C-alpha cells in the first residue's frame, strides 16, 4: 500500500507517520530540497513540488499510489493538484482507492459562537476559505467520478510538538488577547494523522470535522499552559488594541463551536479530546519542544 501526500508539512507528516505505522510506503511533496531532506530523515520518500509542474520522478511515484492526501492550500488560480492532475487522476494514479483532502473549519464562516456541524450551511468570510470550499467540492466530485471514497477533513486550529502555547510562552511571543465571547476549536496534530488513517482504513468518504471536544476562548489556553509551566501568563490585552497581521485578525472575525459528533459516531476515538489533557501530556513527556 502506498500513500502519496501533496504538501507534507506539519499535518502531512503526522498523517505519514500514522500510515507508516500500518506498513504503508509513504511519499510526500514539499517546496524545498532542505525540507525534502528532513522528510527523508523521517522515512518518507520526498519530492520537491513547486505547484506548477509534475516532474517525471513524481509522476512515477504517483502511478503506484493506492491512497492520496492533498494538503496544499488553493491559490487564486485554484487547487494546484486539481489543475495539474484532476482531469487525468485515474490515468496518473490507476491504483487509487481513497482520497483525503485537508480543509479547514474556516469554510463555515461566522456563526456568532453557535455550534456547527457538517450539515451547517457554509458562509465563508475569507477568500482563502471560499477557495477551500470550491476545492472540497471538486475532490468529492472526482471521487464520485472514479468510484472511490473521497474524504474532506475540516481541521480546526492545529497544534502539537514544537507548535503550541508552551513554545510561545518560552519564546515570549504568547499573547492573551481578549475578545468578548470569542471561542475557537483546536486539534492535536497526532489526531489528524489518526483520523486520516481511520477514514482510509474504513474506506469512508464525505465531510468530517476533525476537531477537539472543547471549544473555548483562546486566552484560556495560554493561562492553562502557563499554569502547567508554573510561569506567569502574559497580561490581558484587548483585541481591539492589538497589532495583528490581516490574516491573524481575520481568524477573530469567525466565531463558532465546531462539533466532531459525526467522526465519533463513525467510530473514531480522539487521543487528545481536550486541550488541558493534551497540554499536560505534552509537558509531561517533554514533547512540547518538538
Secondary structure as UniProt FT lines:
FT   STRAND          2..6
FT   HELIX           10..20
FT   TURN            21..23
FT   STRAND          25..30
FT   HELIX           33..41
FT   TURN            42..43
FT   STRAND          45..48
FT   HELIX           56..62
FT   TURN            63..64
FT   STRAND          67..70
FT   TURN            76..77
FT   HELIX           80..85
FT   HELIX           86..88
FT   HELIX           89..92
FT   TURN            93..95
FT   STRAND          98..104
FT   HELIX           105..108
FT   TURN            112..113
FT   STRAND          115..116
FT   TURN            118..119
FT   HELIX           127..146
FT   STRAND          149..155
FT   STRAND          157..160
FT   TURN            161..162
FT   HELIX           165..171
FT   STRAND          176..178
FT   TURN            180..181
FT   STRAND          186..188
FT   HELIX           189..201
FT   TURN            202..203
FT   STRAND          206..210
FT   HELIX           218..229
FT   STRAND          236..238
FT   HELIX           239..241
FT   HELIX           246..251
FT   TURN            252..253
FT   STRAND          257..258
FT   HELIX           261..265
FT   TURN            266..267
FT   HELIX           275..284
FT   TURN            285..286
FT   TURN            288..289
//
